[in-house]
């Protein structure tokens, strides 16, 4: 019996088999969970194809977290496959090109607003859309990148991640009475599709190679996925509002 035996988990953000979300879904299945994936628009077919690489079949439902109609329909779409949820994974983030790459002082509000809505506000949107599916508690896990410092060229995505971290704490406060835990996994740099859109990603790799106490592999998303699966399980029953760093220890170094 795995640590997620009998649990039903919704995983967002599976685009390639190099993504952290894919490995969360894979490990969750291996640990006994029934997994549902979500995707949207033109990438629905990509997610469906990648789902075929999981150990077991996983349905893919449509969800654009910026679309109120999709959020309202999420409960019924999930219930077509399972009778409720025990966990949700938020693996969603985006910033327009103008909001990255050293353009911080010149970025227009429209681009900032997009980054904030998709990368931070959507955490609250997803939590509230899935809340009716929880029965007696649940675990919500988001994927983060350390927002305590200003990273080169990360710009407004860094601000959005800071907002994500704050959103997680407020959700933990307001949902705790219903035994809903809300936590983040702050992963070190991983070569995912999202990372490819960040100008100067190689700079992050250099930082981790020089500062990480533990050897860090930018091609290995599994450690971060393992942390997320642990948080989805019952092994952290009284942990909420927390940020679990899976970054080789870089966040703790001066």
C-alpha positions as CSV (number, residue, x, y, z in Angstrom):
1,X,0.0,0.0,0.0
2,X,1.4,3.4,-1.0
3,X,1.1,6.6,1.0
4,X,-1.6,7.9,-1.3
5,X,-3.7,4.6,-1.4
6,X,-7.3,5.4,-2.2
7,X,-6.8,9.1,-2.6
8,X,-8.0,11.1,-5.6
9,X,-5.7,13.8,-6.9
10,X,-6.1,16.6,-9.4
11,X,-2.8,17.6,-11.1
12,X,-2.6,20.7,-13.2
13,X,0.3,21.8,-15.5
14,X,1.4,18.5,-17.1
15,X,2.8,19.5,-20.4
16,X,5.9,17.3,-20.9
17,X,7.4,14.3,-19.2
18,X,10.2,16.6,-18.0
19,X,7.8,18.7,-15.9
20,X,7.6,18.4,-12.1
21,X,3.8,18.0,-12.5
22,X,4.2,14.9,-14.7
23,X,6.4,13.3,-12.1
24,X,3.9,14.2,-9.3
25,X,1.2,12.5,-11.3
26,X,3.4,9.5,-11.9
27,X,4.5,9.1,-8.3
28,X,1.0,9.7,-7.0
29,X,-0.2,6.8,-9.2
30,X,2.6,4.6,-8.0
31,X,1.7,5.4,-4.4
32,X,-1.9,4.3,-5.0
33,X,-3.8,7.5,-6.0
34,X,-6.3,8.0,-8.8
35,X,-5.1,10.9,-10.8
36,X,-7.0,13.4,-12.9
37,X,-5.1,15.9,-15.1
38,X,-6.3,19.3,-16.3
39,X,-5.2,21.3,-19.3
40,X,-6.6,24.0,-21.6
41,X,-6.9,25.2,-25.1
42,X,-4.4,24.2,-27.6
43,X,-2.2,22.3,-25.2
44,X,-5.1,19.9,-24.3
45,X,-3.8,17.5,-27.0
46,X,-0.3,17.7,-25.7
47,X,-1.3,16.9,-22.1
48,X,-3.5,14.0,-23.4
49,X,-0.5,12.6,-25.3
50,X,1.9,12.9,-22.3
51,X,-0.8,11.3,-20.1
52,X,-0.2,8.2,-22.1
53,X,3.2,7.9,-20.6
54,X,1.9,7.6,-17.0
55,X,1.8,4.1,-15.4
56,X,-2.0,4.2,-15.6
57,X,-4.6,6.0,-17.8
58,X,-5.5,9.4,-16.5
59,X,-8.4,11.5,-17.8
60,X,-7.7,15.0,-18.9
61,X,-10.3,17.7,-18.2
62,X,-10.4,21.2,-19.5
63,X,-9.5,24.1,-17.1
64,X,-8.3,27.6,-17.8
65,X,-7.8,29.1,-14.4
66,X,-8.4,32.6,-15.8
67,X,-11.8,31.6,-17.2
68,X,-14.7,31.9,-14.8
69,X,-16.8,29.5,-16.8
70,X,-14.2,26.8,-16.6
71,X,-13.8,27.3,-12.8
72,X,-17.5,27.1,-12.3
73,X,-17.7,23.9,-14.4
74,X,-14.7,22.2,-12.7
75,X,-16.6,20.4,-10.0
76,X,-19.0,18.7,-12.5
77,X,-16.0,17.9,-14.8
78,X,-14.2,16.2,-12.0
79,X,-17.3,14.3,-10.8
80,X,-17.5,12.7,-14.3
81,X,-14.5,10.6,-13.2
82,X,-14.5,10.5,-9.4
83,X,-16.8,11.3,-6.5
84,X,-14.5,13.9,-4.9
85,X,-10.9,14.9,-4.3
86,X,-8.4,14.5,-1.6
87,X,-5.7,16.6,-3.1
88,X,-4.9,19.3,-5.7
89,X,-1.6,20.3,-7.3
90,X,-1.2,23.8,-8.6
91,X,1.6,23.8,-11.2
92,X,0.7,26.9,-13.1
93,X,2.7,30.0,-13.9
94,X,3.2,32.4,-16.7
95,X,4.6,35.9,-17.3
96,X,4.6,37.7,-20.7
97,X,8.0,38.2,-22.3
98,X,7.8,41.9,-21.5
99,X,7.7,41.0,-17.7
100,X,11.0,39.1,-17.8
101,X,14.6,39.5,-18.9
102,X,15.7,42.6,-17.1
103,X,12.8,44.8,-18.2
104,X,11.4,45.2,-14.7
105,X,11.3,49.0,-14.7
106,X,9.6,49.3,-18.0
107,X,6.9,46.5,-17.8
108,X,3.4,47.8,-18.3
109,X,0.6,46.9,-15.9
110,X,-1.2,44.7,-18.4
111,X,1.7,42.4,-18.5
112,X,2.2,42.5,-14.7
113,X,-1.5,41.8,-14.2
114,X,-1.3,38.7,-16.5
115,X,1.6,37.3,-14.5
116,X,-0.1,38.0,-11.2
117,X,-3.4,36.4,-12.2
118,X,-2.0,33.3,-13.8
119,X,0.8,32.7,-11.3
120,X,-0.7,33.8,-8.0
121,X,-4.4,34.6,-8.0
122,X,-5.1,31.3,-9.8
123,X,-4.0,29.5,-6.6
124,X,-6.9,30.9,-4.8
125,X,-9.2,30.4,-7.8
126,X,-8.2,26.7,-8.0
127,X,-8.6,26.2,-4.3
128,X,-12.1,27.6,-4.3
129,X,-13.2,25.8,-7.4
130,X,-12.2,22.5,-6.0
131,X,-13.3,23.1,-2.4
132,X,-16.8,21.6,-3.0
133,X,-15.1,18.3,-4.0
134,X,-13.4,17.9,-0.6
135,X,-15.0,15.7,2.0
136,X,-13.5,16.0,5.5
137,X,-10.3,17.7,4.4
138,X,-7.7,17.8,1.6
139,X,-4.2,18.9,0.8
140,X,-3.5,21.6,-1.7
141,X,0.1,21.8,-3.0
142,X,1.6,24.6,-5.2
143,X,4.9,24.8,-7.0
144,X,7.1,27.7,-6.1
145,X,10.4,29.3,-6.7
146,X,12.1,31.1,-3.8
147,X,10.8,34.7,-3.7
148,X,12.8,36.0,-0.7
149,X,15.4,37.6,-3.0
150,X,15.5,39.3,-6.4
151,X,16.8,37.0,-9.1
152,X,18.5,38.2,-12.3
153,X,16.0,38.6,-15.1
154,X,13.2,36.9,-13.2
155,X,11.6,40.3,-12.6
156,X,7.8,40.3,-12.3
157,X,7.6,36.5,-12.2
158,X,9.6,36.9,-8.9
159,X,7.0,39.3,-7.7
160,X,4.2,36.9,-8.7
161,X,5.9,34.1,-6.8
162,X,6.1,36.3,-3.7
163,X,2.3,36.9,-4.1
164,X,1.9,33.1,-4.5
165,X,3.7,32.5,-1.2
166,X,1.5,35.1,0.6
167,X,-1.6,33.7,-1.0
168,X,-0.7,30.2,0.3
169,X,-0.5,31.5,3.8
170,X,-3.9,33.3,3.7
171,X,-5.5,30.2,2.2
172,X,-4.0,28.1,5.0
173,X,-5.5,30.5,7.5
174,X,-9.0,30.6,6.0
175,X,-9.3,26.9,5.0
176,X,-7.7,25.3,8.0
177,X,-11.0,25.1,10.0
178,X,-12.2,22.6,7.3
179,X,-9.0,20.5,7.6
180,X,-7.7,21.7,4.3
181,X,-3.9,22.0,4.3
182,X,-2.2,24.5,1.9
183,X,1.5,24.3,1.3
184,X,4.2,25.1,-1.4
185,X,7.2,23.2,-2.7
186,X,9.9,25.7,-3.6
187,X,12.0,23.8,-6.1
188,X,15.5,24.7,-7.4
189,X,15.8,25.4,-11.1
190,X,14.6,22.5,-13.3
191,X,14.8,22.5,-17.1
192,X,11.1,22.4,-17.8
193,X,9.1,24.0,-20.6
194,X,8.4,26.9,-18.2
195,X,12.1,27.4,-17.5
196,X,12.8,27.7,-21.3
197,X,10.8,30.8,-21.4
198,X,13.0,32.5,-18.7
199,X,15.8,34.6,-20.3
200,X,19.1,33.7,-18.9
201,X,18.0,30.5,-17.3
202,X,21.7,29.3,-17.5
203,X,22.5,31.9,-14.8
204,X,20.4,30.0,-12.3
205,X,22.2,26.8,-13.2
206,X,25.5,28.5,-12.5
207,X,24.3,29.8,-9.1
208,X,23.2,26.3,-8.0
209,X,26.3,24.7,-9.2
210,X,28.4,27.0,-7.0
211,X,26.2,27.5,-4.0
212,X,24.2,24.3,-3.4
213,X,25.4,22.2,-0.4
214,X,23.9,19.2,-2.0
215,X,24.6,18.3,-5.6
216,X,21.9,19.8,-7.8
217,X,20.8,18.4,-11.2
218,X,18.7,20.8,-13.3
219,X,17.4,17.8,-15.4
220,X,16.0,15.9,-12.4
221,X,12.4,17.0,-11.3
222,X,11.9,13.9,-9.1
223,X,13.0,15.3,-5.7
224,X,10.5,18.2,-6.0
225,X,7.8,15.8,-7.1
226,X,8.5,13.5,-4.2
227,X,8.1,16.4,-1.7
228,X,4.7,17.3,-3.3
229,X,3.5,13.7,-3.0
230,X,4.6,13.6,0.6
231,X,2.6,16.8,1.3
232,X,-0.4,15.2,-0.5
233,X,-0.3,12.3,1.8
234,X,-1.4,11.9,5.5
235,X,2.2,12.0,6.7
236,X,2.0,15.8,7.1
237,X,-1.4,16.1,8.9
238,X,-0.6,19.2,10.8
239,X,1.5,21.1,8.3
240,X,0.0,24.1,6.6
241,X,1.1,27.5,5.4
242,X,4.5,26.0,4.9
243,X,7.1,26.3,2.1
244,X,9.2,23.1,1.7
245,X,12.4,24.0,-0.1
246,X,13.7,21.3,-2.4
247,X,16.7,23.3,-3.8
248,X,19.7,21.5,-2.5
249,X,19.9,24.0,0.4
250,X,20.7,27.1,-1.6
251,X,17.9,29.1,0.2
252,X,19.8,28.6,3.5
253,X,23.2,29.8,2.3
254,X,24.5,33.3,3.0
